[in-house]
Amino acid sequence: METNLCVAGFGGQGVMTLGKFLAEATCDSTDKNVTFFPSYGAEQRGGTANCFVVISDEMVGAPLGDVMDDLIVMNEPSLDRFIGTIKAGGTLFINNSIVKKEVTRKDVKVVSAPVTELALELGNAKVLNVIMLGVYIGFTEVVSPEVVWGTIEHKLGKKPKLLPLNKAAFEKGLEIGRAQRNNLWS
């Protein structure tokens, strides 16, 4: 089994952190092979940012970036740029707080979540990436939620006051991802 994921958005939306959390959780706590490949635009905060994560039972070469199983888009420019990379039958995860454009592809599953709005409701816009990571994990189950949360908890260990907020964000995302998976298969 191999899963190719692209995460794309503006710098400052936590795109790289989302990809790193997923890659590190998989690498540290499973027997799967992982590759993480970041790509920044000209400016970091406010510019474009995307990363590729490949999770596989086999050895992983460099991520190709031209055929994705899954795509997470946090803004419309990312949707425009990467929509063509999702293979038929793949899954598109959308931050529908910002992405208002209709998805015209009918050969992909679409999972939408208002992650920016939810982050603001939780009191901090910076957790939108953790919510989206929860959505992704809740929907795909590519790695166990406990493993991913363990990595987040470890990475934020030096800032324990951030843990309750991030835990709430991750749980909210898991809930949304699981609900959409259940709706899709029912």
Residue, then its C-alpha position, 0 to 999 in steps of 0.5 A: m500500500e502506498t499513499n501519496l498526499c499533497v498539502a497546499g495553501f498559503g504560508g502561515q496556514g501550517v501546511m508544512t507543520l501538518g505534513k511534518f506531523l503526519a510524516e513524523a507520526t508515521c515514521d516514529s510509530t509504524d513500520k511504514n516508510v515515509t518521505f516528506f518533501p516541502s516546497y515554499g513560494a517566494e515568500q513564506r508567510g502569505g506566499t504559497a506553500n505545499c508539501f508532499v508526504v508519501i507513506s508506503d509499505e515498500m521503499v519510497g523514492a522521491p515523491l513525484g508530485d504529479v499523481m496524488d491519492d489525496l490532496i488537502v487544499m487550504n486556499e483557492p490558488s492551491l485548488d486551481r494548481f493541484i486539482g489535476t494531480i488527484k488520481a481518479g478515485g482519490t480524495l480532495f480535502i477542502n478548507n471550505s472557509i476559504v475555498k468557495k469554488e465548486v469542484t468540477r471533477k466528479d471522479v474524486k471524493v470531496v471532504s469539506a470542512p470549515v477549518t478556519e472558522l472552527a479554529l476561530e471558534l476554538g479561539n486561535a486561527k493557528v490550529l486550523n492545520v491541526i483540525m485539517l489533520g484530524v479531518y484527514i486522519g478521521f477520514t482516511e485512517v492512514v495512521s491511527p489517531e493515537v499515533v498522530w496525537g502522540t506526535i503532536e503532543h511530543k512536538l508541543g511538549k515544551k509548550p504544555k499550555l498549547l496542548p488542550l487547544n490542539k487536542a480539542a482541534f484534533e478531536k474536532g477534525l477527527e469527528i468531521g472526518r469520521a462523519q464524512r467517511n461514514n456518510l460516504w460509505s452509508 
